[in-house]
Amino acid sequence: MNIQSDTAVLRLANGSEYRGKAFGYRGNAEGEAVFSTAMVGYPESLTDPSYAGQILCVSYPLVGNYGVPAPGADAQGISLHFESERIWARALVIGDYTDEYSHWDAVESLDSWLNEQHIPAIWGVDTRALTQELRQQGSMLARIEPLTDGARADMQIVVHPDTENLIAQVSCRDIIRYSAIAQTGVKKTICVVDCGVKHNILRCFVQRGVDVIRVPWDYDFNTIAWDGLFVSNGPGNPAMADVTVQHLRQAMQGDKPIFGICMGNQLMARAAGAETYKLKYGHRSHNQPVRMIGTNRCYITSQNHGFAVDDRQLNSDWEPWFVNMNDGTNEGIRHKSKPFCSVQFHPEASSGPTDTGFLFDEFLQKVMNKR
């Protein structure tokens, strides 16, 4: 360990404390403490807009060993190694850290990167105990702060992430266009509703030969031309995006293909008459098993969300499509007669399993077949 570590503490809203060593940016951070069980992918997780407003605890005991890659982008502005242009998690909590990274693509340490982006972090924490507490008590508000001469600040967090419109914070501000990398013959355009879209989703589309129009979360996409509509992942409470739900209901009066992922699943479900609810501690891992309803086919998926769909409230035109095999929660819905569907997991997961990548192909096939 080469970095100079000051003592820091993670305080949970229930009074629990976890002491460790500060690294990254030396400062305070507050948000909702959540845990992820992924073994790899900390650059992708930290830059995933779905972690906005959250203090991320990585349960895997070793983090930092392969450093951080260069912040490059392709000719269209899609990040080469990250899921967005910046870190969105408010802080990072890990068990063990190494500053002596080793990877052919790395250009700096995790400590250096976090410091550049003003993201506080703490290592030396018993993340196993922390994860167990969050599983038992549920995700809760928390704060990370340096310890100065044993001083203790009051545990007062002004804003709960679930009451913030995090989708508005992470969405693009203007329309952005991306061109197909490989043409498929008939030129088609996908409109991506950006609720916090991961860059690998954009890559999955342009690599499959379609143009992309990326619009802000509250943009009325019914006023522009597109061949297929995609509703992206995003952070926080889906109830904050009622304007998007209203636009979706209008789009669903037609029959052009619509596909959603993660937050997109929740917003499409709300447009279809269902409610969403807060999970106790969310699904944040690379190994969530889901089953396609009506079959024995089970897939290993990557997930990152804190809310779920109550599919019992779907109107009669819709049906559940996938189910989580761990807890029975909804993992996708589909329309019974129109080409509308969505999933709660991430088929595009760049650092996780890609067992369900075929869903992009199925969606685009519907777009190609539509006249």
N, C-alpha and C positions, 0 to 999 in steps of 0.2 A: 504494500500500500504506500503510494507516494504522496497522496494529498494530505494536507494538514486538516484534521477533522476537529471541529468544535462540537461540544455536546449540544444535542437538540432533543426535543420531545414531541411526540405525537399525542395529543389529547383528544379523546372521544367525548361526545356529548353526555355519555352516561358516567363520566368521571374516570374512566380507565386511562392510564398513561403508559406509553411505551417509549423508553429512552434509547437513544442511539447517538450516532455521529452525523453531523451535518455535512452535506456535500452539495455540489451544484451551486445555485445562488443562495447566499446567506440572507435569509429574510423570513417573514411570516407567510403562511398560506392557509386558506381555509376553504372548505368545501365538503362534499359528501364522500366519506371514506368507503371505497369499494375494493374488492380483490379480484385479481385475474390469476388463473391457474396455468397460463401458457408458459412453456419452457423457453421459447424463443420469441423474437419479434418486438423487443422493447422500442426500437425506433418507429415501427409501424403503430404500436399501441399509443405511444405518447403523442404522435401526430394525428391520430384518429380523432376527428371532430366529435365523435360520439362520447369521448371522455371529457368533454368540456364541463367545467363545474365540479370536477371530481378529484379527490386525492387517491391516486392509484397505488394499491399495494400489490406487488408482484410476489406471488407465493413461492415461485421457483427460487431456490436458495442462492444462486449465483447469477449476478447481473453485471454487465459491463465488459465481459471477457472478449467480445468481438468489436468493441468500440462503436463508432458512429460513422456512416459513410458520408461522402460529400453531398451537399445540398443541390445537386444538379437537376435539370429538367430537360425533357425532349424538346423538339422544335415547336411543339404546340403548347408548351408550358405545363405539361403533366409531369409531376415529380417522378424521378427515376427510382428513388429508394424510400420515400416517405409517403404517407397517405394525405398530406396537405402541405402547405407552405410553412407551417409553424407547429410548435407544441401546443396542444389544447388542454391536456391535463394540468390541474393547478399545482400539483406536487407529486412526488414519487416516494414510495416507501419500499425498501428492500431489506433482505436479510444480510447478504454479504456482497461486497463490492470489490472489484479489482480495477485499478487504474492502468494496469499493464495489459492493454488489449492486444489481440493478435488476429488480424483478418486482412486479406489482400486488398479489400475495398475500403478499409477504415482510414479516416484522415484525422480523427481526434477522439479523445476519451468522452465517455458519457458525462463525467464531471464538467469538462470544459463546455460541452454542448448545452447542458442545463444552465450553467452560469451565463452563457451568452444570451440565452432566452429568458433569463430571470425566473427560472423555475426552481424553487427550493426542493431539497430532497434529504432523506435521512436513511442511513444504513446501520446495520448492527441491531436491528429490531428483530424480535422473535416473531417472524411473519407467520409461522405455523399457529402460534397462540392467537395472533391478531385475526387470522383467517377464521379460526374456530369461533372467536368471539363474534365476528361479523356474521357468520353463518347462524349462530344461535340468537343473537340480538337483532340482526338485520343491519343493512347499510345505515350509517348514521352520520350526522355532522361531526366534523373534526377540524383540528387546527394543528399545523406544524409551526414550531417557533424555536429559535435558539434559546439556550439557557444561559442567563447572565448572572453570575454570582448567586445561583439558586433562586432567582426572582421568578415569580409566577404571575402570569397575566390572567385576568378573568376570562372564563370561557363564554364569550358572547359573540355569536355569529349573527350578523345582521340579516343576511339574505339566504334563504334556503334555495339551492339550485332548482328544485321542482317548482318554485314560484317565479323563476326567471324565464324569459323567453330565450333559451339557449340556442334554439334553432335560428332565430334572427341574428344572433351573434356570430354564428359560424357560416351562414349562407353567403354566397357571393352577392355583391351589390349591383352588378350589371350583367347583362347577357354576354355569355362567352361562347364562342363557336370552335369546334374541333372537326377536322376533316378526316375522313376514312383513310386508314393506312393502306388497305388493299380493297380495291373495288370489286364488288360481287356481281356486276352486270347492271342490275336495276338499282339506281341510286335511291336510298332511303334515308330518312332523317329521324333520329330519336330525340325527343325533348326530355331532358333530365331536370327534374324539379330538385333543386339543391337545398336539402334540409341539413346539409353537412356531409356532402358526398365524398367518399373516399376516392382517391385518385386512381386506384386500381380498377374501380368500376368504370371510370371514363376510358381507361386503357382497354378493358374487356370489350367495350363497344367499338372503338375505332379500329382495334385489331381485327374485329369481325366484319369490317367493311362497310360501316354505316357512319354517316355524319352525325354530329351531336350538337344540339343547342342546349346550353346549360343556363337555366333561368333561376332568379332568386325564389326563395321559398313562398313568398306571397304574390308572385307575379301571376297574372291571369293568362295561363298558357292556352286557354281556349280562344284567344285572340290571334294566335299565330298558327302557321301551317306545320304539321308534323305527321309522320306515319305511325309512330309508336310513342307512348308516353311512359317514362320511368320515374318513380318516386323513390328518392334515395334514403339512406340511413341518416341518422342525426341524433343529437343528445336530448336528454331531458324529458319533459312531460308532453305527450302528444296533444293534450288538450290546449296547449298554447298555439297550435297551428290550425285553428278552426277555419281561417280564411282559406288555407290550402284544401281542407276538407270540402268546403263549399265549391271550390273550383273543380275538385275531383267529381263531386256529384253531378256537375254539369257535363263533364267529359264522359261520364258513364251513361249519359242519355244517348250517346252514340255507340258505335261498335268498333272503334279503332283499338288495337291491342294496348293494354296497360299492364305494367309489371312494377312491383314494389319490393324493396328489401329493408328489413329491420324497421326503422321508423316508418318507412313506406308501407309496410304491412299494417302497422297500427293506424295510420291515417286512412288507408283504403278500407280497413275494417270499420272505422268510425263513419266513413262515407256510406258504408253498407249497413248501418244501423246498430253496430255493436259498440260497447263501451270498452275502455282500457282501464287497467288498474296497476297499482304499484306492486312489484314483486318484493319479497322480503329482502333479498340480497342480489337479485338480478342474475343474469346468465352472462358470464364473461370468461370464456375459455376457448380452447381449440378442439375440444373433444366432446361436444354435446351430441348425443345420439338422437336422431329424429326418424320417425317412421312415416312413410307415405300412407295415408289412411286408405283402407280398402285393399292393401297389399301387405306382404311380409318384407318389403324392401326397407332397409334401415340405412341411414347415411350418417357419417361422422362429419360434424359441422363446426364452424367457427362462429362465435356469437359475442355480442356486446350490447346489452340493453338492460334497462331497469324496470320497464313496464311490459305488460302483456295484454293480449286481446281476450276478452270474454266472448268466445265464438258461439255461445248459446244464444246470444242476442242478434246474430246475423239475420237479416231478412230472408225470406224463403227463396230468393234468387241465388243465394250464396251458400257455400258449404265449407267446412274445414278441410284442409288439404294435407297438412303435416301435423304431427303431434310429438312433443318432447317425451322421450322414453324414460327420463329421470323423474319428472314431476307431473307429466300429463298436461302441461300447458300448451297453448296453441302455438304452432310453428308455421302456419301458412293458411291462406284461404284462396278460394277460386270461385268465379261465377259459373253457374250451371250451364249457361248457354252462350255467353259472350266471352271474348278472349281477354278476360281480366283475371289476374292472379298475383299473389304476393307471398313472400316467405319472411320469417322472422330471423333466419340465419343469414350468413354471408357466403354466397357461392363464389365470390371473387377473392376470398381471403388470401392475401399475398404471403402471409407468414403461417398460414394454417392449412388444413385439408381443403382440397379442391374437388371433392367427390361430387359436388352438386353444380359444377361449372356448366353442365349440360343445360341448365335452366336458361342461361343466356341464349344458347342456340335455339331452344324451343321457342322462346319469346321472339327472337328475330325471324324464325321461320314463319310464325304467325304474321309478323309484319310484312315479310316478303310475299306471303300468300294473299294478303288483303288487297283487294282491288278498289 
